[in-house]
Amino acid sequence: MELTTNPENKQVGDLSFPARKVWLKTYGCQMNYHDSERILAHLSELNFTPTDDQNDADLLLFNTCAIRDLANQKFYSHLGETKKFKDVKIGVSGCIAQTDSKELLKKYKHLNFAFGTDAVDNVKEMVYRAYAGEDKFAVTSWDKTGDYSIETKITHGSPQAFVNIIKGCDKFCSYCIVPFTRGREKSRRLQEVVDDVTKLVQHSGIQEVTLLGQNVNSYGKDNGESLAQLITELEKISGLQLIRYTTSHPYDVSDELIAVHGTSKKLSNHLHLPIQSGSNTVLQRMLREYTVEHYLGLVEKLRKSNPNIVISSDIIAGFPNETQEEHQATLDLLKQARFDFIYSYAFSSRPGTKAARMNDILDDEVRGQRLRQIQAQQIEIQAEVRQEMVGKTYRVLVEEKTAFKNEEKWKARTNCNRIVHFQTSAGENLQWNWVDVKVVSATALSCQAEFITSYGRFLN
């Protein structure tokens, strides 16, 4: 489904909306990209179409992330640069807007409005207010109702869709600001999600869904339902080919969910399961509610349930006052767990969290050195793990054509979330086709394959 515009004015209340263009920049996680799709879908009803050119836009929007320091820095830099634009409206949404909207509106004189994570579905009202002449306003109130009900919005032509099933987080890890930017956990009803995905498959051609939540495997607790039950029901939808979910918390991985990884025919053979540190004492300071031994026990159960599963993780290097012994424990964990890949970061303090109030003896140089050691060791492990792919055949969904080592190749993603590159005859367009490929070589970061056959855009 693609956004379309009506060349004639659209009447919303007392305000007439001519055809306009919106430029939207998204930072952060899949949840933010899901929110951006909702924003664009809502704005299409006000006669806005998206543009990639800021100079061509009537409305500039930033959907922000407060989790990573680098994303923060990029956003503030980009927002500052927009002061050169005249006769445009500028808004900020997302996690930074949720916590810092007043400061943003005060500091950036050219910023017109800001709205938090729980106000995404009210974006039309805010744009209406901005074009009606209201300026310097923010909407950051939390949804106080007990129910959480939405309909997935998509604004693209691909067969993939993000589907939000739970919002918020109740964990309050000492380094994490998510409970303050996304609120407490609320799950959608199982039947609503099933109906939502069924509609996406039948009417929008969606064949791959990624179920989203800050703590996705806590889904359904407030309703007497579970993620395992939801996956089992989604599996019954004709035409749906692949189910993914992210992001998980080890504390909430149940035996029921582990069993589904062994029985489901449509659930991805990949699980992202953040551990954050290989040291129990660091995990205690992080308030993670599990031990390394418990985590490795989950990994063992998952691999027993599904021998084809690959597991990825998150690692924070240099948590406050991390000793050399605690850092070494993380390096040792990598050898034991043999992750398929990791997202790794040097610790950066988030205002308002417990970790931000810790007296910390580590400096950026130590953190950077430890991060490089973690990444170097993981790359070695990753290169070994992925050699197991060579000679095997995979059915993959082709995403795009990219330049790989000065050659144009198709980029696809396996069921287990690994990137594969391959070539075909010149002029053949395979984007969003399902194809079979045979892996001929593998590195830590990508795999090269031979094209076997195409099944077209839809599998039966």
VMD Tcl script that draws the C-alpha trace (Angstrom):
set ca {
  {0.00 0.00 0.00}
  {1.36 3.43 -0.94}
  {0.29 6.84 0.22}
  {-1.77 8.80 -2.26}
  {-2.90 12.39 -2.22}
  {-5.96 14.20 -3.37}
  {-4.98 17.21 -5.53}
  {-8.05 19.00 -4.25}
  {-8.29 20.53 -0.83}
  {-9.37 18.32 2.07}
  {-11.69 19.82 4.62}
  {-10.96 18.94 8.26}
  {-13.24 20.81 10.63}
  {-13.07 24.49 9.71}
  {-9.61 24.16 8.17}
  {-8.97 23.39 4.52}
  {-5.89 21.26 3.78}
  {-4.33 21.60 0.33}
  {-1.88 18.97 -0.91}
  {1.30 19.26 1.17}
  {4.47 17.24 1.72}
  {5.97 15.89 4.92}
  {9.61 14.98 5.59}
  {10.03 12.52 8.46}
  {13.31 11.40 10.04}
  {13.26 8.37 12.35}
  {15.88 7.43 14.93}
  {16.17 4.32 17.09}
  {14.39 1.00 17.31}
  {11.76 -0.86 15.31}
  {9.07 0.58 17.56}
  {9.99 4.07 16.40}
  {9.83 3.00 12.75}
  {6.42 1.46 13.46}
  {5.31 4.76 15.01}
  {6.59 6.66 11.97}
  {4.43 4.53 9.69}
  {1.43 5.37 11.87}
  {2.27 9.07 11.65}
  {2.51 9.01 7.85}
  {-0.72 7.03 7.53}
  {-2.59 9.53 9.71}
  {-1.14 12.53 7.86}
  {-2.25 11.12 4.52}
  {-5.79 11.90 5.73}
  {-4.73 15.56 5.94}
  {-3.53 15.52 2.32}
  {0.19 15.04 3.15}
  {2.49 12.84 1.07}
  {6.05 11.93 2.14}
  {9.18 13.40 0.58}
  {12.88 12.63 1.07}
  {13.83 16.23 0.31}
  {13.68 18.72 3.19}
  {13.66 21.59 0.71}
  {10.48 20.22 -0.84}
  {8.62 19.77 2.47}
  {5.92 21.84 4.13}
  {6.17 19.89 7.40}
  {9.39 18.57 8.99}
  {9.04 15.88 11.67}
  {11.60 14.09 13.83}
  {10.73 10.81 15.56}
  {13.34 10.52 18.30}
  {15.11 7.91 20.42}
  {16.37 8.52 23.96}
  {18.05 5.15 24.45}
  {21.37 5.64 22.61}
  {23.60 8.67 22.98}
  {24.62 8.65 19.31}
  {20.99 8.85 18.16}
  {20.48 11.77 20.56}
  {23.45 13.67 19.20}
  {22.37 13.16 15.59}
  {18.87 14.37 16.34}
  {19.96 17.57 18.11}
  {22.36 18.35 15.28}
  {19.73 17.75 12.60}
  {17.09 19.75 14.46}
  {19.47 22.69 14.81}
  {20.12 22.69 11.07}
  {16.40 23.12 10.27}
  {16.36 26.71 11.54}
  {17.31 27.79 8.01}
  {13.93 26.69 6.67}
  {11.19 29.32 6.44}
  {7.45 28.90 6.00}
  {7.46 25.32 7.27}
  {6.08 23.70 10.39}
  {8.50 21.65 12.50}
  {7.55 19.01 15.06}
  {9.32 16.46 17.26}
  {7.84 13.18 18.45}
  {9.10 10.07 20.20}
  {11.08 9.37 23.34}
  {13.00 12.65 23.64}
  {9.79 14.61 23.06}
  {8.13 12.56 25.81}
  {10.70 13.55 28.44}
  {12.17 16.86 27.21}
  {9.46 18.63 25.20}
  {9.45 21.84 27.28}
  {13.23 22.18 27.05}
  {13.14 21.52 23.29}
  {10.49 24.17 22.64}
  {12.38 26.68 24.74}
  {15.82 26.04 23.22}
  {14.83 25.74 19.55}
  {12.90 28.85 18.59}
  {11.98 27.44 15.18}
  {10.34 24.33 16.68}
  {6.54 24.57 16.59}
  {5.30 21.57 18.57}
  {6.30 18.32 20.28}
  {4.38 15.17 21.18}
  {5.22 12.04 23.14}
  {4.99 8.33 22.45}
  {1.40 7.95 23.63}
  {0.19 10.77 21.37}
  {1.26 9.31 18.01}
  {-2.32 8.53 17.01}
  {-3.31 12.13 17.75}
  {-0.84 13.59 15.25}
  {-3.64 14.92 13.02}
  {-4.96 17.04 15.85}
  {-1.52 18.53 16.51}
  {-0.83 19.30 12.87}
  {-4.30 20.84 12.67}
  {-3.45 23.07 15.66}
  {-0.10 24.08 14.14}
  {-1.64 25.10 10.82}
  {-4.48 26.88 12.62}
  {-1.87 29.19 14.10}
  {-1.13 27.66 17.51}
  {2.58 27.59 18.32}
  {4.97 26.22 20.95}
  {2.75 23.48 22.37}
  {3.44 19.98 23.62}
  {1.29 16.88 24.18}
  {2.96 14.32 26.44}
  {0.18 12.98 28.67}
  {-0.02 9.23 29.21}
  {-2.92 7.07 28.14}
  {-4.67 6.35 31.45}
  {-7.12 3.76 30.13}
  {-6.70 0.08 30.91}
  {-7.19 -1.06 27.33}
  {-4.65 -0.92 24.54}
  {-6.23 -1.13 21.12}
  {-4.79 -0.03 17.76}
  {-4.85 -0.96 14.10}
  {-1.56 -1.44 12.29}
  {-0.83 1.24 9.70}
  {1.52 0.65 6.78}
  {2.70 3.13 4.17}
  {5.01 1.01 2.02}
  {4.78 -1.55 -0.76}
  {6.80 -4.35 0.80}
  {5.39 -7.65 2.10}
  {6.87 -6.98 5.57}
  {5.11 -5.26 8.45}
  {5.83 -4.30 12.05}
  {2.91 -5.12 14.36}
  {2.94 -3.64 17.84}
  {1.45 -6.08 20.37}
  {2.57 -4.59 23.71}
  {3.80 -1.17 24.76}
  {5.81 -0.01 27.74}
  {8.00 -1.90 30.19}
  {7.71 -2.76 33.88}
  {11.32 -3.87 34.43}
  {13.08 -0.58 35.37}
  {16.61 -1.76 34.58}
  {19.01 0.69 36.19}
  {20.45 1.95 32.88}
  {17.22 2.13 30.86}
  {14.89 5.06 30.27}
  {12.17 3.11 28.43}
  {9.68 3.00 31.37}
  {9.88 6.81 31.46}
  {9.49 7.27 27.69}
  {7.04 4.45 26.90}
  {5.20 3.96 30.20}
  {4.04 0.76 31.86}
  {3.21 -2.48 30.04}
  {-0.12 -2.77 28.21}
  {-0.97 -5.61 25.84}
  {-3.41 -5.72 22.98}
  {-6.00 -8.49 23.08}
  {-4.92 -11.65 21.26}
  {-7.95 -11.75 18.96}
  {-7.43 -8.12 17.96}
  {-3.84 -8.88 16.90}
  {-4.94 -11.96 14.96}
  {-7.64 -9.97 13.17}
  {-5.14 -7.16 12.48}
  {-2.56 -9.51 10.93}
  {-5.24 -11.36 8.95}
  {-6.31 -8.06 7.42}
  {-2.70 -7.16 6.57}
  {-2.22 -10.50 4.83}
  {-5.53 -10.52 2.95}
  {-5.74 -6.86 1.93}
  {-2.14 -5.57 1.86}
  {-0.20 -8.62 0.73}
  {1.83 -8.88 3.92}
  {3.71 -12.19 4.26}
  {6.19 -11.45 7.05}
  {5.30 -9.80 10.36}
  {7.55 -8.70 13.21}
  {5.72 -8.55 16.54}
  {6.98 -5.57 18.54}
  {7.28 -4.67 22.19}
  {9.87 -3.24 24.56}
  {9.46 -6.53 26.45}
  {7.61 -8.53 23.86}
  {7.60 -11.88 25.66}
  {5.76 -10.28 28.56}
  {2.84 -9.99 26.13}
  {-0.62 -10.87 27.42}
  {0.09 -11.13 31.14}
  {-2.47 -8.45 31.94}
  {-5.10 -10.30 29.85}
  {-4.42 -13.91 30.82}
  {-2.86 -14.55 27.39}
  {0.69 -15.21 26.19}
  {3.09 -14.71 23.29}
  {3.21 -18.47 22.74}
  {-0.59 -18.56 22.36}
  {-0.50 -15.62 19.95}
  {2.15 -17.22 17.74}
  {0.13 -20.45 17.65}
  {-2.95 -18.54 16.45}
  {-1.03 -16.46 13.90}
  {0.39 -19.65 12.46}
  {-3.12 -20.56 11.26}
  {-3.38 -17.49 8.96}
  {-3.27 -18.62 5.34}
  {-0.75 -16.63 3.32}
  {1.38 -15.55 6.27}
  {4.84 -17.04 5.75}
  {7.11 -15.79 8.51}
  {6.72 -14.54 12.10}
  {9.45 -12.69 13.99}
  {9.35 -10.95 17.36}
  {11.53 -8.50 19.28}
  {12.77 -7.55 21.85}
  {12.84 -10.19 24.57}
  {13.78 -10.09 28.24}
  {15.32 -13.35 29.56}
  {13.24 -13.18 32.74}
  {10.03 -13.67 30.72}
  {11.11 -16.51 28.43}
  {8.71 -19.28 29.43}
  {8.92 -23.01 28.79}
  {5.71 -22.60 26.76}
  {7.44 -20.10 24.46}
  {10.53 -22.28 24.15}
  {8.32 -25.20 23.10}
  {6.69 -23.07 20.37}
  {10.13 -22.42 18.90}
  {10.33 -26.16 18.34}
  {6.84 -26.76 16.96}
  {6.00 -23.65 14.91}
  {6.45 -23.88 11.15}
  {6.28 -20.11 10.59}
  {8.26 -18.73 13.53}
  {11.71 -17.44 12.58}
  {14.75 -19.53 13.46}
  {16.23 -16.42 15.07}
  {15.76 -15.02 18.56}
  {17.24 -11.77 19.82}
  {17.77 -12.27 23.56}
  {19.74 -9.44 25.24}
  {21.98 -10.42 28.15}
  {23.86 -7.07 28.53}
  {26.75 -8.51 30.61}
  {28.44 -11.82 31.37}
  {28.97 -10.89 35.00}
  {26.38 -11.69 37.68}
  {27.50 -8.76 39.83}
  {27.05 -6.36 36.91}
  {23.64 -7.88 36.15}
  {22.69 -7.23 39.77}
  {23.68 -3.57 39.45}
  {21.73 -3.43 36.20}
  {18.64 -4.85 38.00}
  {18.22 -7.45 35.26}
  {16.51 -10.08 37.49}
  {18.40 -13.13 36.14}
  {21.85 -14.71 36.35}
  {24.30 -15.77 33.67}
  {23.58 -19.39 34.58}
  {19.83 -18.87 34.06}
  {20.47 -17.18 30.72}
  {22.74 -19.97 29.45}
  {20.12 -22.48 30.60}
  {17.55 -20.74 28.38}
  {19.95 -20.84 25.43}
  {20.48 -24.57 25.95}
  {16.72 -25.22 26.12}
  {16.07 -23.15 22.99}
  {18.74 -24.96 20.99}
  {17.39 -28.30 22.15}
  {13.84 -27.31 21.19}
  {14.96 -26.01 17.78}
  {18.43 -27.14 16.64}
  {18.26 -24.63 13.75}
  {17.76 -21.56 15.96}
  {20.37 -18.79 16.00}
  {20.56 -16.40 18.93}
  {21.76 -12.80 18.97}
  {22.18 -10.48 21.93}
  {22.99 -7.02 23.32}
  {26.12 -6.20 25.34}
  {26.90 -3.03 27.29}
  {30.64 -2.45 27.74}
  {31.91 -0.54 30.76}
  {28.84 -0.39 32.98}
  {29.56 1.89 35.98}
  {32.46 0.60 38.07}
  {32.86 -2.55 35.99}
  {36.05 -4.30 37.09}
  {38.49 -6.04 34.77}
  {37.24 -9.37 36.15}
  {33.64 -8.44 35.34}
  {34.67 -7.42 31.83}
  {36.53 -10.71 31.39}
  {33.36 -12.55 32.41}
  {31.60 -11.00 29.43}
  {34.38 -12.15 27.09}
  {34.06 -15.63 28.59}
  {30.30 -15.56 28.06}
  {30.73 -14.84 24.35}
  {32.79 -18.03 24.01}
  {30.12 -20.05 25.81}
  {27.04 -18.60 24.12}
  {28.48 -18.36 20.58}
  {26.01 -15.71 19.47}
  {25.21 -15.32 15.81}
  {25.72 -11.57 16.21}
  {25.54 -8.92 18.91}
  {24.66 -5.26 19.21}
  {27.33 -3.83 21.50}
  {27.65 -0.36 23.00}
  {29.82 1.50 25.45}
  {27.74 2.54 28.45}
  {26.30 6.04 28.19}
  {24.38 7.58 31.05}
  {20.68 8.31 30.54}
  {19.33 11.15 32.71}
  {16.74 10.00 35.22}
  {17.97 6.42 35.51}
  {19.52 4.84 38.60}
  {22.79 4.21 36.75}
  {23.10 7.95 36.08}
  {23.33 8.52 39.85}
  {26.10 5.98 40.41}
  {29.57 7.26 41.34}
  {31.50 5.92 38.37}
  {35.29 5.49 38.18}
  {35.46 4.46 34.51}
  {36.32 6.88 31.71}
  {35.51 6.86 27.99}
  {38.93 5.46 27.09}
  {38.42 2.37 29.25}
  {34.90 1.87 27.93}
  {36.05 2.21 24.33}
  {38.88 -0.26 24.84}
  {36.58 -2.84 26.40}
  {33.99 -2.38 23.65}
  {36.64 -3.00 20.98}
  {37.76 -6.18 22.77}
  {34.18 -7.45 22.92}
  {33.58 -6.69 19.25}
  {36.85 -8.25 18.11}
  {36.16 -11.49 19.98}
  {32.58 -11.67 18.71}
  {33.71 -11.20 15.09}
  {36.03 -14.20 15.41}
  {33.23 -16.33 16.87}
  {30.75 -15.08 14.27}
  {33.06 -15.98 11.38}
  {33.34 -19.54 12.73}
  {29.61 -19.92 13.36}
  {28.62 -18.77 9.89}
  {30.92 -21.22 8.12}
  {28.24 -23.77 8.95}
  {26.05 -22.10 6.29}
  {28.35 -22.95 3.38}
  {26.84 -25.55 1.06}
  {23.32 -25.20 2.48}
  {20.25 -23.99 0.58}
  {17.99 -21.26 2.01}
  {14.67 -19.78 0.96}
  {15.03 -16.02 1.35}
  {13.00 -12.86 0.82}
  {14.84 -10.44 -1.47}
  {14.89 -6.90 -0.06}
  {16.90 -4.71 -2.41}
  {19.79 -4.41 -4.82}
  {22.99 -3.03 -3.25}
  {26.58 -2.32 -4.18}
  {28.72 -5.05 -2.62}
  {32.48 -4.72 -3.17}
  {31.90 -2.61 -6.31}
  {29.40 -5.12 -7.70}
  {25.63 -4.86 -7.85}
  {24.06 -7.74 -5.99}
  {20.72 -8.63 -4.54}
  {20.48 -8.50 -0.76}
  {18.18 -10.97 0.99}
  {17.56 -12.13 4.54}
  {17.26 -15.72 5.65}
  {14.65 -17.09 8.01}
  {17.34 -16.91 10.72}
  {17.96 -13.20 9.94}
  {21.32 -13.54 8.20}
  {22.19 -11.33 5.22}
  {22.86 -13.08 1.91}
  {24.13 -11.49 -1.31}
  {23.74 -13.04 -4.76}
  {23.64 -12.16 -8.47}
  {21.24 -13.04 -11.28}
  {20.86 -12.25 -14.96}
  {21.03 -8.58 -15.81}
  {17.69 -6.78 -15.82}
  {15.82 -9.33 -13.74}
  {13.90 -7.61 -10.93}
  {13.63 -9.85 -7.87}
  {12.80 -7.28 -5.21}
  {10.35 -8.76 -2.68}
  {10.48 -12.15 -4.40}
  {10.98 -15.39 -2.50}
  {13.96 -17.25 -3.94}
  {16.13 -20.25 -3.19}
  {19.88 -19.68 -2.94}
  {22.86 -21.86 -2.06}
  {25.53 -20.32 0.16}
  {29.01 -20.67 -1.38}
  {31.05 -18.59 1.09}
  {30.54 -16.85 4.42}
  {32.22 -14.20 6.53}
  {31.35 -12.78 9.93}
  {29.15 -10.11 8.36}
  {27.60 -11.55 5.20}
  {27.25 -14.57 2.96}
  {27.69 -15.02 -0.79}
  {25.27 -17.33 -2.56}
  {24.30 -18.78 -5.93}
  {20.80 -18.13 -7.23}
  {18.74 -21.30 -7.74}
  {15.12 -20.36 -8.48}
  {12.44 -17.71 -7.85}
  {8.91 -18.30 -6.56}
  {7.65 -14.77 -7.23}
  {6.24 -12.32 -4.70}
  {3.78 -14.69 -3.06}
  {4.18 -18.19 -1.70}
  {1.22 -20.53 -1.51}
}
mol new
graphics top color blue
foreach p $ca { graphics top sphere $p radius 0.5 }
foreach p [lrange $ca 0 end-1] q [lrange $ca 1 end] { graphics top cylinder $p $q radius 0.2 }
display resetview
